[in-house]
């Protein structure tokens, strides 16, 4: 099974070090987000990604999640990476569907547009995306695969039906305590994954009961 390593830090030198370590360990690709907290401008972010990409041979997926990072991976950055061939795509979690369309118009097949907004997956597929990196797939892999496989077969009636079953779980996950809920879902599948690392705390009894009901209904 191909493995993608998330190699992230607030310092470029650390991202390079982690990326090179992942390459030596045999990972197949990398996902690199915007450095947290520092909020680099577009010129700085481009320099960051160029330095990281030039330090390894592995394919790299950028991760655009401005709601958390405070900075968007803008077109200035993507334009500047056009000749960096190991930058192969972007996980788009901005929630802005106009960007999905704009990427298609600007870059064609140069970059792979990867769905990172789970509840918008069908919209991504309609605009030509063929990949989905969804955290919820860790605890509901079959359900996510059913949506993707139907969409790739251009059977959007079946894809919508599969999405209807999955949407309550997606909304629950996006409602807060995402990591804890994914871990709880794994536990319900018989996969012990332990408690979240602090500062995150386990779900309360009430939260666990509510999640279990939603999760079991979408199986």
Secondary structure, DSSP 4 states (H G I P E B T S, - for coil): ---EEE---SSHHHHHHHHHHHHHHT-SEEEEEPPTTT---HHHHHHHHHHHHHT--SEEEEEE-HHHHSS---HHHHHHTTT-TTEEEEEE-S--HHHHHHHHHHHTTSSEEEE--GGGHHHHHHTT--EE--GGGGT-HHHHHHHHHHHHTT-HHHHHHHHHHHHHHHHHHHTS-HHHHHHHHHHHTT----PPPTTS-PPPHHHHHHHHHHHHHT-
